[in-house]
């Protein structure tokens, strides 16, 4: 009988400090982990690199780009985008590209690459893109999913996808943890960043914010998040092949329920690194299908 793939813990404590909201990118045959949140709003301004998930090497303890910059690999370079724009040809030496972005500093935004451009979205209801990191165009000032934050964003099957997240409004009845916010379990898709289609208004997974997404094994995955409705972290993992039908991946993950983990598609595996389980974590997990 063929064994069912399961999550493997690579290390319970990586060399970097416990954190959530760390930004991932894969570059030069390695996983890179940038910055992260620590208790009390303390920001870790470091950058780490690993080729196996077990051993992590400190590249910088004082990254020059904005804290919590969204990271992406585009046009042969690594890009860090937030209130300003920086790039690097090797992940070590960073060059300023733009002093001030037109969209400004955003919390929980996402930077993805699609159709020969970098795209900034996921925090607010506007969608921006750039071919060079200098000139940014607002292709959609008022997307139909509204002013989201803490959504999962990914590029999959020739389109940009946005899933879940929260909007600032009061539910009926109000949600438990943050009563002035409503969380969602909808799925949106756009080929051009301007026109958005609601693929499903209610996916089978529970409403959530601070959820992360990754593309792996020809599927779009979402991992964990925070249930504002129930005031608890989520530890479930779901995947889809076309956006409408979603399937929960079993067996259950070995890692604890958490939000704002750091995911990777690297070396033929799906990785889940760190995140906030109350407490914060610095563990590393791997799933190989």
C-alpha positions as CSV (number, residue, x, y, z in Angstrom):
1,X,0.0,0.0,0.0
2,X,1.3,3.4,-1.0
3,X,2.1,5.6,2.0
4,X,0.1,8.8,2.4
5,X,2.4,11.9,2.3
6,X,2.5,13.7,5.6
7,X,4.2,16.8,7.1
8,X,7.7,16.4,8.3
9,X,9.3,18.6,10.9
10,X,12.7,19.7,9.7
11,X,13.6,21.6,12.8
12,X,11.7,22.7,15.9
13,X,13.8,25.8,16.3
14,X,15.6,27.4,13.4
15,X,18.5,29.8,13.9
16,X,16.4,32.9,13.4
17,X,14.3,34.2,16.3
18,X,10.6,33.4,16.7
19,X,8.4,35.5,14.5
20,X,5.4,35.9,12.2
21,X,4.7,38.0,9.1
22,X,8.2,37.2,7.7
23,X,8.4,37.6,3.9
24,X,9.6,34.7,1.8
25,X,11.3,34.4,-1.6
26,X,13.2,31.7,-3.4
27,X,16.3,32.8,-5.2
28,X,19.7,31.4,-6.2
29,X,18.7,27.8,-5.2
30,X,17.7,28.7,-1.6
31,X,14.8,29.9,0.5
32,X,15.2,33.4,2.0
33,X,13.3,34.8,5.0
34,X,13.1,38.5,5.5
35,X,12.2,40.5,8.6
36,X,9.3,39.5,10.9
37,X,7.1,40.6,13.9
38,X,8.1,40.0,17.5
39,X,6.0,40.6,20.6
40,X,5.1,44.2,21.3
41,X,5.4,45.2,17.7
42,X,9.2,44.8,17.6
43,X,10.4,44.4,14.1
44,X,13.3,42.0,13.3
45,X,15.2,43.7,10.5
46,X,17.2,40.6,9.4
47,X,17.5,38.4,6.3
48,X,18.3,34.7,6.4
49,X,19.0,32.0,3.8
50,X,18.7,28.2,3.7
51,X,19.1,25.4,1.1
52,X,17.6,22.7,3.3
53,X,15.3,24.3,5.9
54,X,17.4,22.9,8.7
55,X,20.5,25.2,8.6
56,X,19.8,29.0,8.2
57,X,22.5,31.5,7.5
58,X,22.3,35.1,8.6
59,X,22.8,37.4,5.6
60,X,22.0,40.7,7.2
61,X,21.0,41.9,10.7
62,X,20.1,45.4,9.4
63,X,18.3,45.2,6.1
64,X,18.2,48.7,4.4
65,X,14.8,48.4,2.8
66,X,11.6,49.3,4.7
67,X,10.5,46.9,7.5
68,X,8.0,44.3,6.4
69,X,8.8,45.0,2.8
70,X,7.0,42.6,0.4
71,X,9.5,40.5,-1.5
72,X,9.5,39.1,-5.0
73,X,11.9,37.8,-7.6
74,X,11.5,39.7,-10.9
75,X,13.7,40.3,-14.0
76,X,16.6,38.4,-12.4
77,X,16.6,40.4,-9.2
78,X,15.1,40.3,-5.8
79,X,12.7,43.3,-5.1
80,X,11.7,44.8,-1.7
81,X,8.6,47.0,-2.0
82,X,6.8,49.0,0.7
83,X,6.9,52.7,1.1
84,X,10.0,52.6,-1.1
85,X,11.5,50.2,-3.6
86,X,14.9,48.4,-3.4
87,X,16.4,45.6,-5.4
88,X,19.4,43.2,-5.3
89,X,21.2,41.0,-7.8
90,X,22.5,38.6,-5.0
91,X,20.4,39.2,-1.9
92,X,23.4,40.7,-0.2
93,X,23.9,44.2,-1.7
94,X,20.7,46.2,-2.0
95,X,20.2,49.3,-4.2
96,X,17.5,52.0,-3.8
97,X,15.2,52.2,-6.8
98,X,12.3,54.5,-5.7
99,X,12.2,56.8,-2.6
100,X,8.4,56.8,-2.3
101,X,5.8,54.5,-3.7
102,X,2.5,56.1,-4.8
103,X,0.5,53.6,-2.7
104,X,2.5,54.2,0.5
105,X,3.2,52.0,3.4
106,X,0.6,49.2,3.6
107,X,0.1,46.6,6.3
108,X,-0.4,43.0,5.1
109,X,-0.1,43.8,1.4
110,X,1.3,41.3,-1.1
111,X,3.8,41.6,-4.0
112,X,3.4,39.0,-6.8
113,X,4.8,38.7,-10.4
114,X,2.4,38.2,-13.2
115,X,2.3,39.0,-17.0
116,X,5.8,40.6,-17.0
117,X,5.0,43.0,-14.1
118,X,5.1,43.2,-10.3
119,X,1.7,43.6,-8.7
120,X,0.9,45.2,-5.3
121,X,-2.4,44.4,-3.7
122,X,-4.2,42.7,-0.8
123,X,-4.3,45.6,1.6
124,X,-7.0,48.0,0.5
125,X,-9.3,47.9,-2.6
126,X,-6.7,49.2,-5.1
127,X,-4.4,47.2,-7.4
128,X,-1.1,48.5,-8.7
129,X,1.5,47.2,-11.1
130,X,5.0,48.1,-12.4
131,X,7.4,46.9,-15.1
132,X,10.5,48.5,-13.6
133,X,9.8,49.3,-9.9
134,X,9.9,53.0,-10.6
135,X,6.7,53.7,-12.5
136,X,3.6,52.3,-10.8
137,X,0.1,52.3,-12.4
138,X,-3.1,51.9,-10.5
139,X,-5.0,49.6,-12.8
140,X,-7.9,49.1,-10.5
141,X,-8.8,51.9,-7.9
142,X,-11.9,50.1,-6.5
143,X,-11.8,46.3,-6.7
144,X,-15.1,44.6,-6.0
145,X,-13.6,42.6,-3.0
146,X,-13.4,45.9,-1.1
147,X,-10.7,47.3,1.2
148,X,-9.3,44.0,2.4
149,X,-6.4,43.3,4.7
150,X,-4.8,40.0,5.8
151,X,-5.8,38.2,2.6
152,X,-4.0,35.4,0.8
153,X,-2.7,36.4,-2.6
154,X,-1.0,34.2,-5.2
155,X,-0.5,33.8,-9.0
156,X,-1.9,30.6,-10.3
157,X,-3.1,29.3,-13.7
158,X,-2.4,32.5,-15.5
159,X,-4.2,34.8,-13.1
160,X,-3.9,36.7,-9.8
161,X,-5.9,35.2,-7.0
162,X,-7.1,36.8,-3.7
163,X,-8.7,34.7,-1.0
164,X,-10.2,35.5,2.4
165,X,-9.1,38.4,4.6
166,X,-11.0,41.0,6.5
167,X,-12.9,44.2,5.9
168,X,-13.5,46.9,8.5
169,X,-17.2,46.7,9.2
170,X,-19.4,45.3,11.9
171,X,-21.0,41.9,11.4
172,X,-24.5,40.8,12.5
173,X,-23.8,39.5,15.0
174,X,-20.4,41.0,15.5
175,X,-17.4,38.7,15.2
176,X,-15.8,37.7,18.5
177,X,-12.2,38.9,18.5
178,X,-12.3,42.2,16.6
179,X,-16.0,43.2,16.6
180,X,-15.4,46.0,14.0
181,X,-14.1,43.6,11.4
182,X,-15.7,40.9,9.3
183,X,-13.7,38.0,7.8
184,X,-14.4,36.3,4.5
185,X,-14.0,33.0,2.8
186,X,-14.5,34.2,-0.8
187,X,-12.2,33.6,-3.7
188,X,-11.4,36.2,-6.4
189,X,-9.5,35.9,-9.7
190,X,-8.2,38.4,-12.3
191,X,-6.2,37.9,-15.5
192,X,-5.4,41.6,-16.0
193,X,-5.6,43.1,-12.4
194,X,-8.4,45.4,-13.5
195,X,-11.4,43.1,-13.9
196,X,-12.1,40.7,-11.1
197,X,-14.3,37.6,-11.0
198,X,-15.7,36.1,-7.8
199,X,-15.0,32.5,-8.3
200,X,-16.9,31.5,-5.2
201,X,-18.5,33.7,-2.5
202,X,-18.2,31.0,0.2
203,X,-15.4,28.4,-0.1
204,X,-15.7,25.3,2.2
205,X,-13.0,26.6,4.5
206,X,-13.9,28.9,7.4
207,X,-13.7,32.7,7.1
208,X,-10.2,33.9,8.1
209,X,-7.6,36.6,8.0
210,X,-3.8,36.6,8.2
211,X,-4.0,33.5,5.9
212,X,-1.1,32.7,3.5
213,X,-1.1,31.0,0.0
214,X,1.3,29.1,-2.1
215,X,1.3,27.3,-5.4
216,X,2.6,23.7,-5.3
217,X,2.2,20.5,-7.3
218,X,-0.1,22.2,-9.8
219,X,-2.5,23.3,-7.1
220,X,-3.3,26.5,-5.2
221,X,-3.0,26.1,-1.4
222,X,-4.0,28.1,1.6
223,X,-2.5,27.5,5.0
224,X,-3.8,28.4,8.5
225,X,-4.9,31.9,9.4
226,X,-6.9,33.5,12.2
227,X,-10.6,33.0,12.9
228,X,-11.9,36.4,14.0
229,X,-15.4,34.8,14.4
230,X,-14.2,32.2,16.9
231,X,-11.1,34.1,18.2
232,X,-8.6,31.3,17.5
233,X,-5.8,30.3,15.2
234,X,-6.5,27.8,12.4
235,X,-4.3,24.9,11.4
236,X,-6.0,23.5,8.4
237,X,-4.6,23.3,4.9
238,X,-6.7,23.4,1.7
239,X,-6.0,23.1,-2.0
240,X,-7.8,23.7,-5.3
241,X,-7.1,23.0,-9.0
242,X,-9.5,25.5,-10.4
243,X,-10.6,27.8,-7.6
244,X,-14.1,26.7,-7.0
245,X,-13.8,23.2,-5.6
246,X,-11.6,23.1,-2.5
247,X,-10.3,20.0,-0.7
248,X,-8.9,19.8,2.8
249,X,-5.5,18.1,2.8
250,X,-5.3,15.2,5.2
251,X,-3.6,13.9,7.2
252,X,-3.8,16.9,9.5
253,X,-0.6,19.0,9.6
254,X,1.8,18.3,12.4
255,X,2.4,21.9,13.0
256,X,0.3,23.9,15.5
257,X,-2.6,26.2,14.3
258,X,-1.1,29.5,13.3
259,X,-1.5,32.7,11.4
260,X,1.0,34.7,9.2
261,X,3.2,31.7,8.6
262,X,5.8,31.9,5.9
263,X,5.3,29.5,3.0
264,X,7.6,28.3,0.2
265,X,7.5,26.1,-2.9
266,X,11.1,24.9,-2.9
267,X,13.0,21.7,-3.8
268,X,9.9,19.8,-4.8
269,X,8.1,20.5,-1.5
270,X,5.7,22.8,0.2
271,X,7.2,24.4,3.3
272,X,5.6,26.1,6.3
273,X,8.0,28.2,8.4
274,X,7.4,30.1,11.7
275,X,4.2,32.0,12.3
276,X,2.0,32.9,15.3
277,X,0.5,30.2,17.3
278,X,0.4,32.3,20.5
279,X,3.3,31.8,21.1
280,X,5.4,32.9,18.1
281,X,7.3,30.0,16.4
282,X,10.5,29.5,14.5
283,X,9.9,25.9,13.5
284,X,10.2,24.5,9.9
285,X,7.9,21.9,8.3
286,X,8.0,20.2,4.9
287,X,5.4,18.4,2.8
288,X,6.6,16.4,-0.3
289,X,4.0,14.9,-2.7
